Every structure is written in C-alpha cells, then in structure tokens.
Amino acid sequence: MRNIVYILSISLLAAACEIETTGNGSLDGNWQLRSIDTLATSQRCDMSNSYIYWGITSHILQIRDIDNSNLKILFNLKKEDNKLRLFSPHNVITKDKLIALENDSLLQPLGITSLQEDFLIERSDNSQLVLKNELYRLSFKKY
C-alpha cells in the first residue's frame, strides 16, 4: 500500500510540473562557423580558422566574431519546421547597452545578407548544422 501511495504521489508531482521547451531540438547550443559556400559560383570560403560563433538558446541567437574586436550581435529567432528566421538584430556594446542595427554592413561577413534573414535548415544534429539562404550555405560544428 505504501508503494502505491509513493508512486501515485510521484506521478501527481510529475503531472503538475510544467515543462517548457523551445522546440529547437539539437539547434540549441554553441556553433563555430566552419565554411561559407557561395551558391551561385559553388565557391567555398574556409572559415575553420576563424573565431565566429553562434550561440542559440530558446528564441535568441548571439553571434560573436572574436577576430573582429569581439563583435557581438543579438538576433531574435523563430524556428518553424526546417526554417529559421532571424530578425531584430542588435549590436552589443556593453552588457547594458544594445544598439539596433539599421543596415546589414556588419552582417555581410557573417553570411547574413539582411536585417531579417530566412534560412533553410539542411542539417541539424548534435555535431553539425548546415543553413542555406538565397546566396550562401553556412556550415557549423557544435561545441
């Protein structure tokens, strides 16, 4: 009888808990940009020696370019099926100061072509991420 009460109590506690998930699956995590392929010319730019990282958590993307004066860009993101939308980019000046980006000049070297970018997720698992927009295919390695 005591075991039944114990099991019932644990079951009720588990049912009462609200578990929030983002639906990002293996997309959440820290990614290093490894290559940028230009789709029109089939040329590949090896980025494996660069220090460009994407950190994805919940509905936020932080891009860090350590080679470029530790540039930090924050995006809101939305994932639906195999599509990823980046929007509302901000340049992180200090931990308390963000500046909304008004043009895409800081984003171009990162493989992002506009202030609102749509990517097709070609591959996303626990070790690799491949994203494609109209011009580029970006390949990442998870850390």
N, CA, C and O of each residue as an XYZ file, in Angstrom:
572
protein
N       0.824     -1.187      0.000
C       0.000      0.000      0.000
C       0.876      1.262      0.000
O       0.594      2.237     -0.696
N       1.926      1.211      0.787
C       2.814      2.343      0.896
C       3.490      2.635     -0.455
O       3.674      3.797     -0.817
N       3.854      1.590     -1.190
C       4.469      1.767     -2.507
C       3.494      2.408     -3.491
O       3.889      3.232     -4.316
N       2.238      2.034     -3.402
C       1.232      2.593     -4.305
C       1.060      4.083     -4.035
O       0.975      4.874     -4.974
N       1.006      4.479     -2.749
C       0.874      5.887     -2.390
C       2.103      6.664     -2.870
O       1.974      7.776     -3.381
N       3.283      6.086     -2.707
C       4.523      6.716     -3.139
C       4.520      6.923     -4.659
O       4.840      8.014     -5.132
N       4.172      5.915     -5.404
C       4.138      6.001     -6.866
C       3.085      7.007     -7.316
O       3.324      7.783     -8.241
N       1.931      6.997     -6.672
C       0.867      7.940     -7.007
C       1.303      9.373     -6.727
O       1.020     10.272     -7.518
N       1.987      9.593     -5.610
C       2.466     10.936     -5.263
C       3.472     11.444     -6.288
O       3.390     12.591     -6.726
N       4.413     10.603     -6.669
C       5.419     10.981     -7.669
C       4.747     11.279     -9.001
O       5.115     12.240     -9.677
N       3.773     10.475     -9.386
C       3.048     10.678    -10.649
C       2.304     12.002    -10.649
O       2.304     12.711    -11.656
N       1.665     12.347     -9.526
C       0.947     13.611     -9.437
C       1.898     14.809     -9.504
O       1.594     15.815    -10.145
N       3.044     14.694     -8.843
C       4.035     15.774     -8.901
C       4.557     15.956    -10.318
O       4.699     17.086    -10.785
N       4.842     14.864    -11.001
C       5.341     14.949    -12.369
C       4.296     15.553    -13.290
O       4.634     16.331    -14.181
N       3.041     15.209    -13.092
C       1.968     15.744    -13.935
C       1.735     17.227    -13.666
O       1.298     17.952    -14.559
N       2.019     17.682    -12.459
C       1.796     19.080    -12.099
C       2.898     19.995    -12.617
O       2.695     21.203    -12.742
N       4.052     19.434    -12.916
C       5.170     20.234    -13.413
C       4.904     20.676    -14.848
O       4.403     19.911    -15.672
N       5.249     21.912    -15.119
C       5.133     22.430    -16.473
C       6.515     22.446    -17.077
O       7.408     23.123    -16.567
N       6.704     21.720    -18.141
C       7.999     21.668    -18.802
C       7.910     22.523    -20.060
O       7.113     22.260    -20.961
N       8.748     23.550    -20.094
C       8.754     24.442    -21.244
C       9.887     24.044    -22.171
O      11.035     23.933    -21.740
N       9.575     23.830    -23.426
C      10.596     23.539    -24.412
C      10.473     24.556    -25.537
O       9.396     25.102    -25.778
N      11.581     24.804    -26.222
C      11.573     25.778    -27.300
C      11.231     25.138    -28.629
O      10.842     25.832    -29.569
N      11.366     23.842    -28.722
C      11.159     23.184    -29.997
C      12.367     23.299    -30.908
O      12.296     22.929    -32.080
N      13.484     23.809    -30.382
C      14.690     23.953    -31.189
C      15.447     22.643    -31.358
O      16.239     22.504    -32.289
N      15.215     21.692    -30.480
C      15.911     20.405    -30.580
C      17.416     20.580    -30.532
O      17.939     21.284    -29.668
N      18.122     19.932    -31.472
C      19.583     19.971    -31.489
C      20.139     21.319    -31.943
O      21.353     21.521    -31.932
N      19.272     22.233    -32.337
C      19.712     23.554    -32.782
C      20.295     24.377    -31.631
O      21.227     25.153    -31.839
N      19.758     24.214    -30.423
C      20.284     24.944    -29.271
C      21.718     24.515    -28.988
O      22.040     23.328    -29.025
N      22.566     25.484    -28.707
C      23.950     25.182    -28.361
C      24.898     26.206    -28.956
O      24.478     27.242    -29.471
N      26.180     25.898    -28.877
C      27.240     26.769    -29.384
C      27.823     26.163    -30.649
O      28.197     24.990    -30.677
N      27.897     26.975    -31.695
C      28.317     26.522    -33.015
C      29.454     27.393    -33.527
O      29.417     28.615    -33.383
N      30.471     26.767    -34.127
C      31.533     27.521    -34.786
C      31.303     27.464    -36.291
O      31.102     26.390    -36.857
N      31.333     28.633    -36.935
C      31.206     28.706    -38.380
C      32.442     28.085    -39.012
O      33.561     28.520    -38.741
N      32.253     27.073    -39.852
C      33.363     26.340    -40.470
C      33.556     26.680    -41.943
O      34.684     26.671    -42.436
N      32.460     26.983    -42.657
C      32.598     27.347    -44.071
C      31.373     28.107    -44.541
O      30.278     27.980    -43.994
N      31.604     28.915    -45.592
C      30.536     29.620    -46.288
C      30.670     29.268    -47.764
O      31.690     29.564    -48.386
N      29.653     28.644    -48.317
C      29.626     28.316    -49.737
C      28.776     29.349    -50.458
O      27.661     29.646    -50.030
N      29.294     29.892    -51.541
C      28.516     30.789    -52.381
C      27.765     29.930    -53.388
O      28.387     29.258    -54.211
N      26.452     29.942    -53.336
C      25.643     29.035    -54.151
C      25.760     29.318    -55.640
O      25.773     28.380    -56.438
N      25.845     30.579    -56.038
C      25.878     30.926    -57.456
C      27.156     30.455    -58.152
O      27.128     30.090    -59.327
N      28.271     30.465    -57.428
C      29.566     30.130    -58.043
C      30.134     28.805    -57.551
O      31.149     28.340    -58.071
N      29.502     28.195    -56.567
C      29.994     26.949    -55.957
C      31.372     27.111    -55.330
O      32.111     26.136    -55.194
N      31.717     28.322    -54.952
C      32.994     28.546    -54.280
C      32.811     28.430    -52.778
O      31.778     28.821    -52.234
N      33.831     27.884    -52.110
C      33.795     27.688    -50.665
C      34.844     28.560    -50.005
O      35.995     28.616    -50.438
N      34.426     29.235    -48.952
C      35.339     30.006    -48.115
C      35.536     29.240    -46.820
O      34.596     29.068    -46.045
N      36.756     28.782    -46.586
C      37.071     28.019    -45.373
C      37.142     28.985    -44.195
O      37.976     29.889    -44.167
N      36.265     28.781    -43.236
C      36.209     29.637    -42.060
C      36.678     28.899    -40.800
O      36.498     29.393    -39.687
N      37.276     27.723    -40.976
C      37.611     26.880    -39.824
C      38.654     27.511    -38.903
O      38.746     27.142    -37.733
N      39.434     28.453    -39.416
C      40.413     29.139    -38.560
C      39.877     30.450    -38.000
O      40.588     31.167    -37.295
N      38.631     30.760    -38.313
C      38.036     31.988    -37.788
C      37.474     31.723    -36.392
O      37.361     30.580    -35.949
N      37.137     32.784    -35.738
C      36.538     32.676    -34.414
C      35.152     33.308    -34.436
O      34.857     34.236    -33.682
N      34.307     32.776    -35.324
C      32.928     33.236    -35.425
C      32.049     32.142    -34.836
O      32.039     31.008    -35.315
N      31.315     32.499    -33.795
C      30.487     31.534    -33.077
C      29.040     32.005    -33.031
O      28.753     33.192    -32.876
N      28.153     31.051    -33.169
C      26.719     31.289    -32.993
C      26.285     30.553    -31.741
O      26.524     29.353    -31.605
N      25.652     31.266    -30.830
C      25.082     30.652    -29.632
C      23.567     30.751    -29.713
O      23.009     31.848    -29.739
N      22.907     29.604    -29.752
C      21.454     29.584    -29.878
C      20.860     29.043    -28.591
O      21.194     27.945    -28.146
N      19.979     29.830    -28.005
C      19.264     29.444    -26.801
C      17.850     29.977    -26.902
O      17.633     31.178    -27.065
N      16.903     29.081    -26.805
C      15.493     29.456    -26.836
C      15.188     30.243    -28.111
O      15.248     29.688    -29.208
N      14.865     31.523    -27.978
C      14.477     32.337    -29.124
C      15.489     33.452    -29.396
O      15.150     34.484    -29.974
N      16.741     33.228    -28.971
C      17.794     34.226    -29.116
C      19.006     33.593    -29.800
O      19.391     32.463    -29.500
N      19.592     34.346    -30.720
C      20.860     33.973    -31.340
C      21.874     35.050    -31.016
O      21.625     36.235    -31.240
N      23.026     34.638    -30.485
C      24.128     35.579    -30.278
C      25.258     35.151    -31.205
O      25.727     34.014    -31.153
N      25.686     36.082    -32.055
C      26.829     35.835    -32.935
C      28.008     36.605    -32.373
O      27.914     37.800    -32.094
N      29.129     35.894    -32.209
C      30.361     36.531    -31.725
C      31.440     36.347    -32.774
O      31.695     35.236    -33.237
N      32.066     37.447    -33.139
C      33.210     37.419    -34.039
C      34.406     37.915    -33.247
O      34.655     39.118    -33.159
N      35.134     36.987    -32.679
C      36.237     37.340    -31.786
C      37.366     38.027    -32.554
O      38.059     38.882    -32.003
N      37.556     37.651    -33.844
C      38.589     38.289    -34.662
C      38.280     39.750    -34.954
O      39.195     40.534    -35.203
N      37.019     40.124    -34.929
C      36.585     41.476    -35.276
C      36.240     42.248    -33.997
O      35.076     42.557    -33.745
N      37.246     42.548    -33.211
C      37.077     43.323    -31.963
C      35.989     42.756    -31.064
O      35.283     43.499    -30.383
N      35.861     41.430    -31.068
C      34.870     40.734    -30.245
C      33.455     41.254    -30.513
O      32.676     41.481    -29.588
N      33.145     41.437    -31.786
C      31.827     41.878    -32.217
C      30.768     40.912    -31.703
O      30.924     39.696    -31.815
N      29.697     41.449    -31.143
C      28.576     40.633    -30.668
C      27.287     41.186    -31.260
O      26.982     42.371    -31.126
N      26.536     40.304    -31.917
C      25.254     40.669    -32.495
C      24.201     39.745    -31.896
O      24.390     38.530    -31.844
N      23.107     40.315    -31.450
C      21.975     39.530    -30.957
C      20.836     39.594    -31.965
O      20.514     40.660    -32.490
N      20.234     38.449    -32.228
C      19.044     38.349    -33.070
C      17.941     37.681    -32.276
O      18.207     36.846    -31.411
N      16.720     38.040    -32.563
C      15.590     37.201    -32.192
C      15.518     36.123    -33.254
O      15.856     36.366    -34.413
N      15.085     34.942    -32.871
C      14.938     33.894    -33.869
C      13.645     33.137    -33.666
O      13.106     33.049    -32.563
N      13.171     32.597    -34.765
C      11.965     31.786    -34.751
C      12.219     30.577    -35.638
O      12.618     30.707    -36.795
N      11.980     29.400    -35.073
C      12.148     28.158    -35.829
C      10.781     27.545    -36.066
O       9.995     27.357    -35.137
N      10.513     27.240    -37.318
C       9.293     26.536    -37.697
C       9.677     25.453    -38.693
O      10.222     25.738    -39.760
N       9.388     24.215    -38.336
C       9.751     23.069    -39.172
C      11.243     23.133    -39.495
O      12.074     23.119    -38.587
N      11.585     23.204    -40.772
C      13.003     23.240    -41.144
C      13.421     24.636    -41.607
O      14.321     24.782    -42.434
N      12.757     25.659    -41.064
C      13.082     27.043    -41.402
C      13.474     27.807    -40.146
O      12.934     27.591    -39.062
N      14.427     28.704    -40.330
C      14.929     29.528    -39.234
C      14.880     30.983    -39.684
O      15.474     31.343    -40.701
N      14.181     31.808    -38.937
C      14.081     33.235    -39.259
C      14.825     34.034    -38.196
O      14.583     33.885    -36.998
N      15.745     34.893    -38.666
C      16.467     35.815    -37.793
C      15.908     37.209    -38.019
O      15.690     37.618    -39.159
N      15.674     37.942    -36.933
C      15.130     39.289    -37.058
C      15.516     40.126    -35.847
O      15.975     39.597    -34.835
N      15.327     41.434    -35.960
C      15.622     42.412    -34.906
C      17.057     42.322    -34.398
O      17.268     42.077    -33.210
N      18.052     42.513    -35.270
C      19.445     42.446    -34.811
C      19.852     43.677    -34.000
O      19.438     44.803    -34.276
N      20.673     43.414    -32.996
C      21.217     44.479    -32.157
C      22.709     44.241    -31.959
O      23.149     43.105    -31.777
N      23.474     45.312    -31.996
C      24.894     45.254    -31.693
C      25.055     45.409    -30.185
O      24.539     46.360    -29.598
N      25.765     44.479    -29.561
C      26.003     44.535    -28.115
C      27.241     45.394    -27.878
O      28.352     45.007    -28.240
N      27.046     46.546    -27.275
C      28.151     47.465    -26.983
C      28.757     47.112    -25.624
O      29.964     46.898    -25.514
N      27.925     47.055    -24.606
C      28.319     46.597    -23.274
C      27.196     45.678    -22.792
O      26.195     45.497    -23.485
N      27.366     45.105    -21.611
C      26.316     44.219    -21.101
C      24.997     44.945    -20.869
O      23.944     44.313    -20.794
N      25.051     46.271    -20.753
C      23.845     47.059    -20.515
C      23.427     47.923    -21.704
O      22.426     48.636    -21.626
N      24.180     47.866    -22.801
C      23.889     48.770    -23.918
C      23.817     47.995    -25.233
O      24.786     47.362    -25.653
N      22.650     48.060    -25.870
C      22.413     47.469    -27.184
C      22.043     48.571    -28.156
O      21.365     49.531    -27.791
N      22.491     48.432    -29.395
C      22.116     49.380    -30.435
C      21.480     48.596    -31.574
O      22.087     47.672    -32.116
N      20.256     48.968    -31.936
C      19.574     48.309    -33.049
C      20.338     48.578    -34.338
O      20.719     49.715    -34.616
N      20.560     47.524    -35.123
C      21.246     47.700    -36.403
C      20.284     48.310    -37.416
O      19.119     47.922    -37.501
N      20.788     49.264    -38.176
C      19.971     49.919    -39.187
C      20.372     49.532    -40.601
O      19.639     49.806    -41.551
N      21.543     48.890    -40.751
C      21.947     48.372    -42.053
C      22.681     47.047    -41.841
O      23.022     46.688    -40.714
N      22.916     46.333    -42.931
C      23.459     44.979    -42.819
C      24.972     44.893    -42.997
O      25.497     43.795    -43.187
N      25.686     46.010    -42.941
C      27.126     46.004    -43.217
C      27.917     45.122    -42.241
O      28.888     44.487    -42.650
N      27.529     45.067    -40.977
C      28.215     44.201    -40.012
C      27.877     42.724    -40.227
O      28.625     41.843    -39.803
N      26.758     42.464    -40.883
C      26.268     41.092    -41.038
C      26.836     40.388    -42.263
O      26.964     39.163    -42.267
N      27.179     41.142    -43.299
C      27.626     40.555    -44.562
C      28.804     39.580    -44.400
O      28.754     38.491    -44.971
N      29.860     39.924    -43.647
C      30.982     38.986    -43.500
C      30.611     37.698    -42.746
O      31.370     36.728    -42.756
N      29.447     37.696    -42.098
C      28.998     36.537    -41.328
C      28.095     35.613    -42.139
O      27.617     34.602    -41.626
N      27.857     35.963    -43.423
C      26.991     35.151    -44.268
C      25.521     35.506    -44.157
O      24.660     34.767    -44.635
N      25.235     36.621    -43.535
C      23.857     37.079    -43.365
C      23.673     38.293    -44.267
O      24.456     39.241    -44.191
N      22.653     38.278    -45.117
C      22.531     39.277    -46.164
C      21.562     40.411    -45.858
O      21.526     41.399    -46.592
N      20.777     40.294    -44.796
C      19.818     41.360    -44.498
C      19.484     41.384    -43.012
O      19.873     40.489    -42.263
N      18.765     42.409    -42.598
C      18.391     42.564    -41.189
C      17.351     41.539    -40.758
O      17.227     41.236    -39.572
N      16.617     41.013    -41.704
C      15.709     39.886    -41.435
C      16.078     38.801    -42.426
O      15.935     38.981    -43.635
N      16.548     37.682    -41.921
C      17.091     36.617    -42.766
C      16.335     35.321    -42.544
O      16.050     34.935    -41.410
N      16.016     34.659    -43.636
C      15.379     33.345    -43.573
C      16.364     32.293    -44.058
O      16.951     32.423    -45.132
N      16.538     31.251    -43.257
C      17.405     30.137    -43.610
C      16.593     28.860    -43.691
O      15.625     28.675    -42.953
N      16.993     27.991    -44.585
C      16.501     26.629    -44.629
C      17.500     25.794    -43.834
O      18.706     25.885    -44.064
N      17.007     24.985    -42.903
C      17.886     24.113    -42.123
C      18.067     22.829    -42.932
O      17.156     22.005    -43.017
N      19.244     22.669    -43.521
C      19.516     21.481    -44.323
C      19.947     20.302    -43.453
O      19.657     19.145    -43.758
N      20.641     20.618    -42.371
C      21.090     19.566    -41.454
C      21.218     20.156    -40.064
O      21.738     21.258    -39.888
N      20.741     19.417    -39.082
C      20.874     19.835    -37.693
C      20.908     18.582    -36.832
O      19.902     17.888    -36.687
N      22.068     18.302    -36.267
C      22.181     17.182    -35.342
C      23.103     17.609    -34.202
O      23.388     18.797    -34.050
N      23.564     16.672    -33.415
C      24.363     17.022    -32.241
C      25.792     17.427    -32.557
O      26.541     17.777    -31.645
N      26.193     17.390    -33.830
C      27.558     17.774    -34.158
C      27.657     18.767    -35.312
O      28.626     19.522    -35.385
N      26.673     18.784    -36.220
C      26.755     19.658    -37.387
C      25.445     20.402    -37.624
O      24.356     19.914    -37.321
N      25.597     21.599    -38.177
C      24.469     22.423    -38.569
C      24.791     22.999    -39.941
O      25.875     23.542    -40.154
N      23.845     22.879    -40.873
C      24.006     23.461    -42.202
C      22.758     24.290    -42.492
O      21.637     23.782    -42.477
N      22.979     25.581    -42.757
C      21.904     26.516    -43.054
C      22.101     27.067    -44.464
O      23.232     27.255    -44.911
N      21.000     27.321    -45.157
C      21.083     27.860    -46.506
C      20.101     29.018    -46.645
O      18.931     28.906    -46.280
N      20.603     30.146    -47.186
C      19.725     31.246    -47.565
C      19.781     31.384    -49.083
O      20.218     30.452    -49.758
N      19.360     32.495    -49.633
C      19.326     32.642    -51.084
C      20.715     32.659    -51.719
O      20.869     32.254    -52.871
N      21.718     33.119    -50.988
C      23.057     33.270    -51.558
C      24.095     32.288    -51.038
O      25.022     31.924    -51.761
N      23.947     31.852    -49.773
C      25.014     31.101    -49.126
C      24.522     29.824    -48.453
O      23.343     29.675    -48.133
N      25.456     28.920    -48.252
C      25.272     27.749    -47.390
C      26.312     27.874    -46.284
O      27.512     27.916    -46.556
N      25.855     27.932    -45.046
C      26.736     28.066    -43.888
C      26.827     26.720    -43.183
O      25.812     26.084    -42.899
N      28.061     26.292    -42.904
C      28.286     25.028    -42.208
C      28.930     25.305    -40.862
O      29.861     26.103    -40.755
N      28.418     24.628    -39.830
C      28.866     24.843    -38.459
C      29.224     23.516    -37.800
O      28.740     22.455    -38.192
N      30.079     23.606    -36.796
C      30.424     22.478    -35.942
C      30.003     22.842    -34.522
O      30.237     23.961    -34.065
N      29.380     21.891    -33.828
C      28.900     22.153    -32.465
C      30.021     21.998    -31.445
O      30.868     21.111    -31.557
N      30.008     22.882    -30.448
C      30.969     22.824    -29.334
C      30.250     22.735    -28.027
O      30.887     22.677    -26.975
